[in-house]
Amino acid sequence: MNIYTKLAAVKKEIGAISKDSTNPFFKSKYFDINGLLKHVEPILQKNGLLLLQPIVDGLVYSQIIDIETG
């Protein structure tokens, strides 16, 4: 199975993402990135993928690595 097939399976399992947190100051809804990671990382791992978020030159990058092929 190649990385694109794995990513398609992950995307299908994740489904729709909704705003699940409330900002009390502005009284608005927002999407909590920590909630996303908690939900997405186990699905990625189940499909043989690893999420890395290195900091390079003060910026955070998201990388998805195929555990089998690198």
PDB file of N, H, CA, C and O in Angstrom:
ATOM      1  N   MET A   1       0.861  -1.176   0.000  1.00  0.00           N
ATOM      2  CA  MET A   1       0.000   0.000   0.000  1.00  0.00           C
ATOM      3  C   MET A   1       0.910   1.244   0.000  1.00  0.00           C
ATOM      4  O   MET A   1       1.824   1.340   0.819  1.00  0.00           O
ATOM      5  N   ASN A   2       0.661   2.185  -0.911  1.00  0.00           N
ATOM      6  H   ASN A   2      -0.081   2.107  -1.576  1.00  0.00           H
ATOM      7  CA  ASN A   2       1.498   3.381  -0.955  1.00  0.00           C
ATOM      8  C   ASN A   2       0.947   4.477  -0.043  1.00  0.00           C
ATOM      9  O   ASN A   2      -0.151   4.352   0.499  1.00  0.00           O
ATOM     10  N   ILE A   3       1.709   5.533   0.118  1.00  0.00           N
ATOM     11  H   ILE A   3       2.602   5.634  -0.322  1.00  0.00           H
ATOM     12  CA  ILE A   3       1.338   6.597   1.062  1.00  0.00           C
ATOM     13  C   ILE A   3       0.022   7.269   0.660  1.00  0.00           C
ATOM     14  O   ILE A   3      -0.744   7.682   1.531  1.00  0.00           O
ATOM     15  N   TYR A   4      -0.253   7.385  -0.637  1.00  0.00           N
ATOM     16  H   TYR A   4       0.369   7.049  -1.345  1.00  0.00           H
ATOM     17  CA  TYR A   4      -1.487   8.037  -1.073  1.00  0.00           C
ATOM     18  C   TYR A   4      -2.718   7.204  -0.713  1.00  0.00           C
ATOM     19  O   TYR A   4      -3.753   7.751  -0.334  1.00  0.00           O
ATOM     20  N   THR A   5      -2.603   5.903  -0.830  1.00  0.00           N
ATOM     21  H   THR A   5      -1.762   5.458  -1.137  1.00  0.00           H
ATOM     22  CA  THR A   5      -3.696   5.013  -0.436  1.00  0.00           C
ATOM     23  C   THR A   5      -3.934   5.116   1.068  1.00  0.00           C
ATOM     24  O   THR A   5      -5.073   5.157   1.533  1.00  0.00           O
ATOM     25  N   LYS A   6      -2.826   5.156   1.818  1.00  0.00           N
ATOM     26  H   LYS A   6      -1.901   5.123   1.439  1.00  0.00           H
ATOM     27  CA  LYS A   6      -2.936   5.295   3.273  1.00  0.00           C
ATOM     28  C   LYS A   6      -3.564   6.631   3.653  1.00  0.00           C
ATOM     29  O   LYS A   6      -4.427   6.683   4.528  1.00  0.00           O
ATOM     30  N   LEU A   7      -3.136   7.711   3.002  1.00  0.00           N
ATOM     31  H   LEU A   7      -2.435   7.668   2.291  1.00  0.00           H
ATOM     32  CA  LEU A   7      -3.708   9.030   3.307  1.00  0.00           C
ATOM     33  C   LEU A   7      -5.193   9.091   2.958  1.00  0.00           C
ATOM     34  O   LEU A   7      -5.972   9.719   3.675  1.00  0.00           O
ATOM     35  N   ALA A   8      -5.588   8.448   1.871  1.00  0.00           N
ATOM     36  H   ALA A   8      -4.956   7.938   1.288  1.00  0.00           H
ATOM     37  CA  ALA A   8      -7.007   8.405   1.502  1.00  0.00           C
ATOM     38  C   ALA A   8      -7.820   7.672   2.566  1.00  0.00           C
ATOM     39  O   ALA A   8      -8.923   8.098   2.910  1.00  0.00           O
ATOM     40  N   ALA A   9      -7.277   6.571   3.087  1.00  0.00           N
ATOM     41  H   ALA A   9      -6.382   6.225   2.808  1.00  0.00           H
ATOM     42  CA  ALA A   9      -7.972   5.831   4.143  1.00  0.00           C
ATOM     43  C   ALA A   9      -8.095   6.660   5.412  1.00  0.00           C
ATOM     44  O   ALA A   9      -9.131   6.644   6.076  1.00  0.00           O
ATOM     45  N   VAL A  10      -7.026   7.387   5.748  1.00  0.00           N
ATOM     46  H   VAL A  10      -6.184   7.400   5.209  1.00  0.00           H
ATOM     47  CA  VAL A  10      -7.048   8.253   6.929  1.00  0.00           C
ATOM     48  C   VAL A  10      -8.089   9.349   6.760  1.00  0.00           C
ATOM     49  O   VAL A  10      -8.884   9.604   7.664  1.00  0.00           O
ATOM     50  N   LYS A  11      -8.081   9.993   5.604  1.00  0.00           N
ATOM     51  H   LYS A  11      -7.435   9.786   4.869  1.00  0.00           H
ATOM     52  CA  LYS A  11      -9.040  11.079   5.344  1.00  0.00           C
ATOM     53  C   LYS A  11     -10.478  10.588   5.445  1.00  0.00           C
ATOM     54  O   LYS A  11     -11.339  11.273   5.996  1.00  0.00           O
ATOM     55  N   LYS A  12     -10.731   9.405   4.914  1.00  0.00           N
ATOM     56  H   LYS A  12     -10.031   8.848   4.466  1.00  0.00           H
ATOM     57  CA  LYS A  12     -12.079   8.837   4.970  1.00  0.00           C
ATOM     58  C   LYS A  12     -12.501   8.578   6.414  1.00  0.00           C
ATOM     59  O   LYS A  12     -13.652   8.817   6.779  1.00  0.00           O
ATOM     60  N   GLU A  13     -11.572   8.090   7.234  1.00  0.00           N
ATOM     61  H   GLU A  13     -10.637   7.896   6.938  1.00  0.00           H
ATOM     62  CA  GLU A  13     -11.905   7.772   8.629  1.00  0.00           C
ATOM     63  C   GLU A  13     -12.061   9.035   9.484  1.00  0.00           C
ATOM     64  O   GLU A  13     -12.893   9.071  10.390  1.00  0.00           O
ATOM     65  N   ILE A  14     -11.271  10.056   9.200  1.00  0.00           N
ATOM     66  H   ILE A  14     -10.595  10.026   8.463  1.00  0.00           H
ATOM     67  CA  ILE A  14     -11.357  11.297   9.988  1.00  0.00           C
ATOM     68  C   ILE A  14     -12.709  11.965   9.787  1.00  0.00           C
ATOM     69  O   ILE A  14     -13.330  12.408  10.752  1.00  0.00           O
ATOM     70  N   GLY A  15     -13.166  12.041   8.556  1.00  0.00           N
ATOM     71  H   GLY A  15     -12.661  11.681   7.771  1.00  0.00           H
ATOM     72  CA  GLY A  15     -14.455  12.661   8.270  1.00  0.00           C
ATOM     73  C   GLY A  15     -14.413  14.174   8.408  1.00  0.00           C
ATOM     74  O   GLY A  15     -13.355  14.788   8.266  1.00  0.00           O
ATOM     75  N   ALA A  16     -15.550  14.764   8.681  1.00  0.00           N
ATOM     76  H   ALA A  16     -16.409  14.265   8.797  1.00  0.00           H
ATOM     77  CA  ALA A  16     -15.669  16.218   8.782  1.00  0.00           C
ATOM     78  C   ALA A  16     -15.129  16.710  10.117  1.00  0.00           C
ATOM     79  O   ALA A  16     -15.254  16.044  11.144  1.00  0.00           O
ATOM     80  N   ILE A  17     -14.535  17.874  10.076  1.00  0.00           N
ATOM     81  H   ILE A  17     -14.433  18.416   9.241  1.00  0.00           H
ATOM     82  CA  ILE A  17     -13.989  18.501  11.280  1.00  0.00           C
ATOM     83  C   ILE A  17     -14.885  19.703  11.597  1.00  0.00           C
ATOM     84  O   ILE A  17     -15.213  20.496  10.714  1.00  0.00           O
ATOM     85  N   SER A  18     -15.271  19.822  12.859  1.00  0.00           N
ATOM     86  H   SER A  18     -15.004  19.178  13.576  1.00  0.00           H
ATOM     87  CA  SER A  18     -16.150  20.931  13.232  1.00  0.00           C
ATOM     88  C   SER A  18     -15.532  21.750  14.363  1.00  0.00           C
ATOM     89  O   SER A  18     -14.680  21.274  15.112  1.00  0.00           O
ATOM     90  N   LYS A  19     -15.982  22.973  14.458  1.00  0.00           N
ATOM     91  H   LYS A  19     -16.675  23.360  13.850  1.00  0.00           H
ATOM     92  CA  LYS A  19     -15.529  23.852  15.539  1.00  0.00           C
ATOM     93  C   LYS A  19     -16.144  23.342  16.835  1.00  0.00           C
ATOM     94  O   LYS A  19     -17.366  23.300  16.978  1.00  0.00           O
ATOM     95  N   ASP A  20     -15.282  22.953  17.783  1.00  0.00           N
ATOM     96  H   ASP A  20     -14.290  22.988  17.667  1.00  0.00           H
ATOM     97  CA  ASP A  20     -15.784  22.290  18.982  1.00  0.00           C
ATOM     98  C   ASP A  20     -15.465  23.025  20.278  1.00  0.00           C
ATOM     99  O   ASP A  20     -15.809  22.548  21.359  1.00  0.00           O
ATOM    100  N   SER A  21     -14.818  24.167  20.184  1.00  0.00           N
ATOM    101  H   SER A  21     -14.538  24.555  19.306  1.00  0.00           H
ATOM    102  CA  SER A  21     -14.463  24.929  21.388  1.00  0.00           C
ATOM    103  C   SER A  21     -15.046  26.336  21.288  1.00  0.00           C
ATOM    104  O   SER A  21     -15.335  26.829  20.197  1.00  0.00           O
ATOM    105  N   THR A  22     -15.212  26.971  22.448  1.00  0.00           N
ATOM    106  H   THR A  22     -14.977  26.571  23.334  1.00  0.00           H
ATOM    107  CA  THR A  22     -15.802  28.307  22.483  1.00  0.00           C
ATOM    108  C   THR A  22     -14.815  29.299  23.089  1.00  0.00           C
ATOM    109  O   THR A  22     -14.210  29.045  24.130  1.00  0.00           O
ATOM    110  N   ASN A  23     -14.670  30.422  22.416  1.00  0.00           N
ATOM    111  H   ASN A  23     -15.162  30.629  21.570  1.00  0.00           H
ATOM    112  CA  ASN A  23     -13.850  31.515  22.916  1.00  0.00           C
ATOM    113  C   ASN A  23     -14.751  32.404  23.777  1.00  0.00           C
ATOM    114  O   ASN A  23     -15.625  33.083  23.237  1.00  0.00           O
ATOM    115  N   PRO A  24     -14.564  32.419  25.098  1.00  0.00           N
ATOM    116  CA  PRO A  24     -15.459  33.186  25.956  1.00  0.00           C
ATOM    117  C   PRO A  24     -15.333  34.695  25.765  1.00  0.00           C
ATOM    118  O   PRO A  24     -16.291  35.429  26.010  1.00  0.00           O
ATOM    119  N   PHE A  25     -14.174  35.164  25.335  1.00  0.00           N
ATOM    120  H   PHE A  25     -13.396  34.568  25.135  1.00  0.00           H
ATOM    121  CA  PHE A  25     -13.979  36.602  25.154  1.00  0.00           C
ATOM    122  C   PHE A  25     -14.772  37.128  23.960  1.00  0.00           C
ATOM    123  O   PHE A  25     -15.452  38.149  24.065  1.00  0.00           O
ATOM    124  N   PHE A  26     -14.686  36.434  22.833  1.00  0.00           N
ATOM    125  H   PHE A  26     -14.134  35.605  22.749  1.00  0.00           H
ATOM    126  CA  PHE A  26     -15.395  36.855  21.625  1.00  0.00           C
ATOM    127  C   PHE A  26     -16.727  36.134  21.443  1.00  0.00           C
ATOM    128  O   PHE A  26     -17.486  36.450  20.527  1.00  0.00           O
ATOM    129  N   LYS A  27     -17.014  35.157  22.320  1.00  0.00           N
ATOM    130  H   LYS A  27     -16.397  34.900  23.064  1.00  0.00           H
ATOM    131  CA  LYS A  27     -18.239  34.371  22.226  1.00  0.00           C
ATOM    132  C   LYS A  27     -18.390  33.737  20.840  1.00  0.00           C
ATOM    133  O   LYS A  27     -19.458  33.774  20.228  1.00  0.00           O
ATOM    134  N   SER A  28     -17.287  33.155  20.370  1.00  0.00           N
ATOM    135  H   SER A  28     -16.420  33.125  20.867  1.00  0.00           H
ATOM    136  CA  SER A  28     -17.293  32.519  19.059  1.00  0.00           C
ATOM    137  C   SER A  28     -16.748  31.105  19.183  1.00  0.00           C
ATOM    138  O   SER A  28     -16.046  30.778  20.140  1.00  0.00           O
ATOM    139  N   LYS A  29     -17.078  30.276  18.212  1.00  0.00           N
ATOM    140  H   LYS A  29     -17.649  30.542  17.434  1.00  0.00           H
ATOM    141  CA  LYS A  29     -16.598  28.897  18.183  1.00  0.00           C
ATOM    142  C   LYS A  29     -15.291  28.856  17.403  1.00  0.00           C
ATOM    143  O   LYS A  29     -15.077  29.645  16.482  1.00  0.00           O
ATOM    144  N   TYR A  30     -14.416  27.919  17.787  1.00  0.00           N
ATOM    145  H   TYR A  30     -14.591  27.278  18.534  1.00  0.00           H
ATOM    146  CA  TYR A  30     -13.176  27.711  17.059  1.00  0.00           C
ATOM    147  C   TYR A  30     -12.786  26.241  17.128  1.00  0.00           C
ATOM    148  O   TYR A  30     -13.308  25.473  17.937  1.00  0.00           O
ATOM    149  N   PHE A  31     -11.867  25.880  16.268  1.00  0.00           N
ATOM    150  H   PHE A  31     -11.443  26.504  15.612  1.00  0.00           H
ATOM    151  CA  PHE A  31     -11.389  24.508  16.218  1.00  0.00           C
ATOM    152  C   PHE A  31     -10.110  24.407  17.031  1.00  0.00           C
ATOM    153  O   PHE A  31      -9.158  25.147  16.784  1.00  0.00           O
ATOM    154  N   ASP A  32     -10.078  23.503  17.995  1.00  0.00           N
ATOM    155  H   ASP A  32     -10.852  22.902  18.196  1.00  0.00           H
ATOM    156  CA  ASP A  32      -8.927  23.325  18.877  1.00  0.00           C
ATOM    157  C   ASP A  32      -7.932  22.354  18.242  1.00  0.00           C
ATOM    158  O   ASP A  32      -8.258  21.186  18.029  1.00  0.00           O
ATOM    159  N   ILE A  33      -6.717  22.829  17.938  1.00  0.00           N
ATOM    160  H   ILE A  33      -6.452  23.777  18.111  1.00  0.00           H
ATOM    161  CA  ILE A  33      -5.714  22.005  17.277  1.00  0.00           C
ATOM    162  C   ILE A  33      -5.302  20.812  18.142  1.00  0.00           C
ATOM    163  O   ILE A  33      -4.989  19.750  17.605  1.00  0.00           O
ATOM    164  N   ASN A  34      -5.297  20.964  19.448  1.00  0.00           N
ATOM    165  H   ASN A  34      -5.552  21.827  19.884  1.00  0.00           H
ATOM    166  CA  ASN A  34      -4.942  19.839  20.323  1.00  0.00           C
ATOM    167  C   ASN A  34      -5.981  18.720  20.233  1.00  0.00           C
ATOM    168  O   ASN A  34      -5.640  17.539  20.299  1.00  0.00           O
ATOM    169  N   GLY A  35      -7.234  19.097  20.083  1.00  0.00           N
ATOM    170  H   GLY A  35      -7.511  20.057  20.028  1.00  0.00           H
ATOM    171  CA  GLY A  35      -8.285  18.107  19.889  1.00  0.00           C
ATOM    172  C   GLY A  35      -8.110  17.369  18.573  1.00  0.00           C
ATOM    173  O   GLY A  35      -8.361  16.166  18.491  1.00  0.00           O
ATOM    174  N   LEU A  36      -7.681  18.087  17.546  1.00  0.00           N
ATOM    175  H   LEU A  36      -7.478  19.064  17.613  1.00  0.00           H
ATOM    176  CA  LEU A  36      -7.423  17.469  16.256  1.00  0.00           C
ATOM    177  C   LEU A  36      -6.315  16.430  16.370  1.00  0.00           C
ATOM    178  O   LEU A  36      -6.468  15.299  15.908  1.00  0.00           O
ATOM    179  N   LEU A  37      -5.206  16.810  16.983  1.00  0.00           N
ATOM    180  H   LEU A  37      -5.081  17.729  17.359  1.00  0.00           H
ATOM    181  CA  LEU A  37      -4.082  15.884  17.120  1.00  0.00           C
ATOM    182  C   LEU A  37      -4.471  14.645  17.913  1.00  0.00           C
ATOM    183  O   LEU A  37      -4.064  13.534  17.574  1.00  0.00           O
ATOM    184  N   LYS A  38      -5.249  14.831  18.953  1.00  0.00           N
ATOM    185  H   LYS A  38      -5.580  15.733  19.228  1.00  0.00           H
ATOM    186  CA  LYS A  38      -5.699  13.704  19.783  1.00  0.00           C
ATOM    187  C   LYS A  38      -6.552  12.732  18.961  1.00  0.00           C
ATOM    188  O   LYS A  38      -6.504  11.521  19.176  1.00  0.00           O
ATOM    189  N   HIS A  39      -7.318  13.264  18.035  1.00  0.00           N
ATOM    190  H   HIS A  39      -7.357  14.248  17.860  1.00  0.00           H
ATOM    191  CA  HIS A  39      -8.199  12.448  17.205  1.00  0.00           C
ATOM    192  C   HIS A  39      -7.457  11.825  16.016  1.00  0.00           C
ATOM    193  O   HIS A  39      -7.689  10.665  15.678  1.00  0.00           O
ATOM    194  N   VAL A  40      -6.567  12.597  15.385  1.00  0.00           N
ATOM    195  H   VAL A  40      -6.379  13.540  15.660  1.00  0.00           H
ATOM    196  CA  VAL A  40      -5.947  12.200  14.126  1.00  0.00           C
ATOM    197  C   VAL A  40      -4.745  11.269  14.304  1.00  0.00           C
ATOM    198  O   VAL A  40      -4.580  10.330  13.525  1.00  0.00           O
ATOM    199  N   GLU A  41      -3.912  11.508  15.303  1.00  0.00           N
ATOM    200  H   GLU A  41      -4.046  12.270  15.936  1.00  0.00           H
ATOM    201  CA  GLU A  41      -2.689  10.715  15.437  1.00  0.00           C
ATOM    202  C   GLU A  41      -2.932   9.209  15.555  1.00  0.00           C
ATOM    203  O   GLU A  41      -2.211   8.445  14.913  1.00  0.00           O
ATOM    204  N   PRO A  42      -3.907   8.741  16.337  1.00  0.00           N
ATOM    205  CA  PRO A  42      -4.152   7.288  16.372  1.00  0.00           C
ATOM    206  C   PRO A  42      -4.600   6.726  15.018  1.00  0.00           C
ATOM    207  O   PRO A  42      -4.264   5.592  14.677  1.00  0.00           O
ATOM    208  N   ILE A  43      -5.347   7.504  14.256  1.00  0.00           N
ATOM    209  H   ILE A  43      -5.620   8.426  14.533  1.00  0.00           H
ATOM    210  CA  ILE A  43      -5.794   7.053  12.932  1.00  0.00           C
ATOM    211  C   ILE A  43      -4.599   6.966  11.983  1.00  0.00           C
ATOM    212  O   ILE A  43      -4.487   6.011  11.215  1.00  0.00           O
ATOM    213  N   LEU A  44      -3.715   7.949  12.032  1.00  0.00           N
ATOM    214  H   LEU A  44      -3.806   8.725  12.656  1.00  0.00           H
ATOM    215  CA  LEU A  44      -2.505   7.902  11.214  1.00  0.00           C
ATOM    216  C   LEU A  44      -1.670   6.674  11.572  1.00  0.00           C
ATOM    217  O   LEU A  44      -1.232   5.940  10.686  1.00  0.00           O
ATOM    218  N   GLN A  45      -1.449   6.451  12.863  1.00  0.00           N
ATOM    219  H   GLN A  45      -1.805   7.047  13.583  1.00  0.00           H
ATOM    220  CA  GLN A  45      -0.632   5.324  13.309  1.00  0.00           C
ATOM    221  C   GLN A  45      -1.237   3.987  12.893  1.00  0.00           C
ATOM    222  O   GLN A  45      -0.515   3.068  12.505  1.00  0.00           O
ATOM    223  N   LYS A  46      -2.556   3.881  12.973  1.00  0.00           N
ATOM    224  H   LYS A  46      -3.142   4.627  13.288  1.00  0.00           H
ATOM    225  CA  LYS A  46      -3.243   2.653  12.573  1.00  0.00           C
ATOM    226  C   LYS A  46      -2.993   2.330  11.102  1.00  0.00           C
ATOM    227  O   LYS A  46      -2.995   1.165  10.704  1.00  0.00           O
ATOM    228  N   ASN A  47      -2.778   3.379  10.294  1.00  0.00           N
ATOM    229  H   ASN A  47      -2.776   4.325  10.618  1.00  0.00           H
ATOM    230  CA  ASN A  47      -2.548   3.218   8.866  1.00  0.00           C
ATOM    231  C   ASN A  47      -1.063   3.269   8.499  1.00  0.00           C
ATOM    232  O   ASN A  47      -0.716   3.418   7.327  1.00  0.00           O
ATOM    233  N   GLY A  48      -0.196   3.145   9.494  1.00  0.00           N
ATOM    234  H   GLY A  48      -0.477   3.024  10.445  1.00  0.00           H
ATOM    235  CA  GLY A  48       1.239   3.090   9.227  1.00  0.00           C
ATOM    236  C   GLY A  48       1.874   4.418   8.905  1.00  0.00           C
ATOM    237  O   GLY A  48       2.891   4.476   8.214  1.00  0.00           O
ATOM    238  N   LEU A  49       1.275   5.500   9.406  1.00  0.00           N
ATOM    239  H   LEU A  49       0.449   5.454   9.967  1.00  0.00           H
ATOM    240  CA  LEU A  49       1.799   6.839   9.157  1.00  0.00           C
ATOM    241  C   LEU A  49       2.174   7.511  10.466  1.00  0.00           C
ATOM    242  O   LEU A  49       1.571   7.253  11.508  1.00  0.00           O
ATOM    243  N   LEU A  50       3.174   8.374  10.399  1.00  0.00           N
ATOM    244  H   LEU A  50       3.664   8.584   9.553  1.00  0.00           H
ATOM    245  CA  LEU A  50       3.678   9.078  11.574  1.00  0.00           C
ATOM    246  C   LEU A  50       3.619  10.576  11.332  1.00  0.00           C
ATOM    247  O   LEU A  50       4.069  11.051  10.289  1.00  0.00           O
ATOM    248  N   LEU A  51       3.072  11.323  12.277  1.00  0.00           N
ATOM    249  H   LEU A  51       2.706  10.937  13.124  1.00  0.00           H
ATOM    250  CA  LEU A  51       3.026  12.778  12.189  1.00  0.00           C
ATOM    251  C   LEU A  51       4.180  13.358  12.997  1.00  0.00           C
ATOM    252  O   LEU A  51       4.311  13.094  14.192  1.00  0.00           O
ATOM    253  N   LEU A  52       5.008  14.148  12.335  1.00  0.00           N
ATOM    254  H   LEU A  52       4.901  14.363  11.364  1.00  0.00           H
ATOM    255  CA  LEU A  52       6.083  14.879  12.994  1.00  0.00           C
ATOM    256  C   LEU A  52       5.826  16.361  12.821  1.00  0.00           C
ATOM    257  O   LEU A  52       5.307  16.789  11.790  1.00  0.00           O
ATOM    258  N   GLN A  53       6.189  17.152  13.832  1.00  0.00           N
ATOM    259  H   GLN A  53       6.611  16.804  14.669  1.00  0.00           H
ATOM    260  CA  GLN A  53       6.032  18.596  13.740  1.00  0.00           C
ATOM    261  C   GLN A  53       7.309  19.282  14.215  1.00  0.00           C
ATOM    262  O   GLN A  53       7.345  19.857  15.303  1.00  0.00           O
ATOM    263  N   PRO A  54       8.364  19.217  13.386  1.00  0.00           N
ATOM    264  CA  PRO A  54       9.621  19.852  13.776  1.00  0.00           C
ATOM    265  C   PRO A  54       9.534  21.371  13.693  1.00  0.00           C
ATOM    266  O   PRO A  54       8.746  21.926  12.927  1.00  0.00           O
ATOM    267  N   ILE A  55      10.354  22.022  14.493  1.00  0.00           N
ATOM    268  H   ILE A  55      10.994  21.571  15.116  1.00  0.00           H
ATOM    269  CA  ILE A  55      10.465  23.478  14.449  1.00  0.00           C
ATOM    270  C   ILE A  55      11.748  23.797  13.699  1.00  0.00           C
ATOM    271  O   ILE A  55      12.835  23.392  14.112  1.00  0.00           O
ATOM    272  N   VAL A  56      11.617  24.529  12.593  1.00  0.00           N
ATOM    273  H   VAL A  56      10.734  24.858  12.258  1.00  0.00           H
ATOM    274  CA  VAL A  56      12.750  24.906  11.761  1.00  0.00           C
ATOM    275  C   VAL A  56      12.740  26.418  11.602  1.00  0.00           C
ATOM    276  O   VAL A  56      11.778  26.990  11.092  1.00  0.00           O
ATOM    277  N   ASP A  57      13.812  27.058  12.040  1.00  0.00           N
ATOM    278  H   ASP A  57      14.594  26.593  12.455  1.00  0.00           H
ATOM    279  CA  ASP A  57      13.913  28.521  11.964  1.00  0.00           C
ATOM    280  C   ASP A  57      12.726  29.212  12.627  1.00  0.00           C
ATOM    281  O   ASP A  57      12.228  30.221  12.128  1.00  0.00           O
ATOM    282  N   GLY A  58      12.279  28.667  13.748  1.00  0.00           N
ATOM    283  H   GLY A  58      12.683  27.847  14.154  1.00  0.00           H
ATOM    284  CA  GLY A  58      11.194  29.272  14.511  1.00  0.00           C
ATOM    285  C   GLY A  58       9.798  28.991  13.969  1.00  0.00           C
ATOM    286  O   GLY A  58       8.822  29.526  14.496  1.00  0.00           O
ATOM    287  N   LEU A  59       9.677  28.169  12.933  1.00  0.00           N
ATOM    288  H   LEU A  59      10.470  27.735  12.505  1.00  0.00           H
ATOM    289  CA  LEU A  59       8.373  27.837  12.351  1.00  0.00           C
ATOM    290  C   LEU A  59       8.099  26.348  12.539  1.00  0.00           C
ATOM    291  O   LEU A  59       9.010  25.524  12.464  1.00  0.00           O
ATOM    292  N   VAL A  60       6.843  26.017  12.782  1.00  0.00           N
ATOM    293  H   VAL A  60       6.102  26.687  12.842  1.00  0.00           H
ATOM    294  CA  VAL A  60       6.446  24.619  12.955  1.00  0.00           C
ATOM    295  C   VAL A  60       5.984  24.080  11.606  1.00  0.00           C
ATOM    296  O   VAL A  60       5.140  24.680  10.940  1.00  0.00           O
ATOM    297  N   TYR A  61       6.545  22.948  11.214  1.00  0.00           N
ATOM    298  H   TYR A  61       7.231  22.460  11.755  1.00  0.00           H
ATOM    299  CA  TYR A  61       6.169  22.268   9.984  1.00  0.00           C
ATOM    300  C   TYR A  61       5.509  20.939  10.333  1.00  0.00           C
ATOM    301  O   TYR A  61       5.922  20.267  11.278  1.00  0.00           O
ATOM    302  N   SER A  62       4.501  20.567   9.583  1.00  0.00           N
ATOM    303  H   SER A  62       4.166  21.113   8.816  1.00  0.00           H
ATOM    304  CA  SER A  62       3.859  19.268   9.758  1.00  0.00           C
ATOM    305  C   SER A  62       4.334  18.341   8.650  1.00  0.00           C
ATOM    306  O   SER A  62       4.276  18.683   7.469  1.00  0.00           O
ATOM    307  N   GLN A  63       4.807  17.154   9.050  1.00  0.00           N
ATOM    308  H   GLN A  63       4.854  16.877  10.009  1.00  0.00           H
ATOM    309  CA  GLN A  63       5.258  16.156   8.083  1.00  0.00           C
ATOM    310  C   GLN A  63       4.561  14.840   8.401  1.00  0.00           C
ATOM    311  O   GLN A  63       4.468  14.438   9.561  1.00  0.00           O
ATOM    312  N   ILE A  64       4.077  14.178   7.365  1.00  0.00           N
ATOM    313  H   ILE A  64       4.152  14.505   6.423  1.00  0.00           H
ATOM    314  CA  ILE A  64       3.503  12.852   7.536  1.00  0.00           C
ATOM    315  C   ILE A  64       4.440  11.877   6.828  1.00  0.00           C
ATOM    316  O   ILE A  64       4.702  11.996   5.631  1.00  0.00           O
ATOM    317  N   ILE A  65       4.937  10.911   7.598  1.00  0.00           N
ATOM    318  H   ILE A  65       4.725  10.814   8.570  1.00  0.00           H
ATOM    319  CA  ILE A  65       5.919   9.959   7.125  1.00  0.00           C
ATOM    320  C   ILE A  65       5.288   8.566   7.050  1.00  0.00           C
ATOM    321  O   ILE A  65       4.587   8.142   7.969  1.00  0.00           O
ATOM    322  N   ASP A  66       5.545   7.864   5.947  1.00  0.00           N
ATOM    323  H   ASP A  66       6.114   8.208   5.200  1.00  0.00           H
ATOM    324  CA  ASP A  66       5.134   6.470   5.827  1.00  0.00           C
ATOM    325  C   ASP A  66       6.144   5.643   6.619  1.00  0.00           C
ATOM    326  O   ASP A  66       7.327   5.620   6.279  1.00  0.00           O
ATOM    327  N   ILE A  67       5.696   4.973   7.658  1.00  0.00           N
ATOM    328  H   ILE A  67       4.735   4.991   7.934  1.00  0.00           H
ATOM    329  CA  ILE A  67       6.583   4.226   8.543  1.00  0.00           C
ATOM    330  C   ILE A  67       7.302   3.098   7.798  1.00  0.00           C
ATOM    331  O   ILE A  67       8.451   2.780   8.104  1.00  0.00           O
ATOM    332  N   GLU A  68       6.618   2.495   6.820  1.00  0.00           N
ATOM    333  H   GLU A  68       5.685   2.754   6.572  1.00  0.00           H
ATOM    334  CA  GLU A  68       7.212   1.377   6.085  1.00  0.00           C
ATOM    335  C   GLU A  68       8.286   1.815   5.087  1.00  0.00           C
ATOM    336  O   GLU A  68       9.304   1.138   4.941  1.00  0.00           O
ATOM    337  N   THR A  69       8.072   2.934   4.405  1.00  0.00           N
ATOM    338  H   THR A  69       7.246   3.484   4.524  1.00  0.00           H
ATOM    339  CA  THR A  69       8.971   3.330   3.330  1.00  0.00           C
ATOM    340  C   THR A  69       9.783   4.579   3.618  1.00  0.00           C
ATOM    341  O   THR A  69      10.717   4.896   2.882  1.00  0.00           O
ATOM    342  N   GLY A  70       9.434   5.292   4.682  1.00  0.00           N
ATOM    343  H   GLY A  70       8.675   5.034   5.280  1.00  0.00           H
ATOM    344  CA  GLY A  70      10.157   6.519   4.984  1.00  0.00           C
ATOM    345  C   GLY A  70       9.649   7.663   4.161  1.00  0.00           C
ATOM    346  O   GLY A  70      10.147   8.782   4.285  1.00  0.00           O
TER     347      GLY A  70
END
